Amino acid sequence: MPDAPPPAAPPPRPAARPDSGPSYAVPPGPAEKELYLSVLRSGRVSLRELMEQDAAAATRLLELGLLSQYAYQEWVVAVNPRIATAKLAAALRAGAGDLLARAETAGAGLDDLTDSYEATRQHTRIAHVFGQAQIQQRLLAIESDHWDEVLAAQPGPRAPEFMVENPRVRAALARGAVTDILYQPVARRAPHTAAYAAAATDWGMRLRVLDEPFARMMIFDRRIAVIATVDDNRSGAAFIGDRAVVDHLVRLFQRDWERAVRVPWFDEVGRELPEALRRVGELLAQGLTQRAVASRLGLSERTVAGHIARLRERYDAETLFQLGWLMRDGGRHG
């Protein structure tokens, strides 16, 4: 018997599984059996020689565990078929158990989609609500839920009682939610609205002004729209869940949003840029990328992205390069 090092464990291969194709279910064919017997008679065979002789059969025998490789994959020897069969059977049983476990939890990853589907079904009708208290109660229920986007068109002057910080909205903005609000010029001229807009911009909202008539509405996650149904815009509202209607209202809002103008709300109220925005702007002016800015300031890229969005809104910048250019000298060129 030739003096040789003990056979090394074969290189890692994917575990045999019932659903991985016919390779493990079909027994070796005549060519593969003949090659196995050839290796068995020889004791050991060079892997290169074996591949040159019949690469497909050799690969299959290695997959089935009927052949094993020596260290450094230089030599191949035959393996007792009983041992190979036992290993294969164990792998198949493990694979079957894995499939059964996966079958038990097949729907677990779809829970959020199921919830969204059922919520959509629940809002397929139009609900008319009357009375300011009832409307606010229903809006509060929507605001208290998890949402990722709010589009709001608020024409006319804004009452001071609505120009206050909303903790639920602040929390949503902090986790990355989007809030776009459309005003008319009359709101811009009100000191309390300008002060609120400056603060809200700092939180992450975007507030623009459109000098055109438009209807009051709010759209949550492009799933539920709320529109006024009474002339006073307060005592009657419709909560709409019909997808086609909501999509139409989203398009109307986007059309108006694109025509609206950005407003330097900080300048409107005589406020300097917040320190965090100023530092981000300074680094952008130096030519740093968003990732480099985040690294330099020890912030997450998501936080820096929010700061950049607010700066772009403030300076009416379409690109990051343009924003960096406008931010030179502390933004005095903006």
Secondary structure as UniProt FT lines:
FT   TURN            18..19
FT   TURN            22..25
FT   HELIX           30..42
FT   STRAND          45..46
FT   HELIX           47..64
FT   STRAND          67..69
FT   HELIX           71..73
FT   STRAND          75..78
FT   HELIX           81..104
FT   TURN            105..107
FT   HELIX           108..110
FT   HELIX           111..122
FT   STRAND          126..130
FT   HELIX           132..144
FT   STRAND          149..154
FT   HELIX           160..162
FT   HELIX           167..174
FT   TURN            175..176
FT   STRAND          178..183
FT   HELIX           185..188
FT   HELIX           191..203
FT   STRAND          206..209
FT   STRAND          217..220
FT   TURN            221..223
FT   STRAND          224..228
FT   TURN            231..232
FT   STRAND          236..240
FT   HELIX           243..259
FT   STRAND          261..262
FT   HELIX           265..268
FT   TURN            269..270
FT   HELIX           275..285
FT   TURN            286..287
FT   HELIX           290..297
FT   HELIX           301..315
FT   HELIX           320..326
FT   HELIX           328..331
FT   TURN            332..333
//
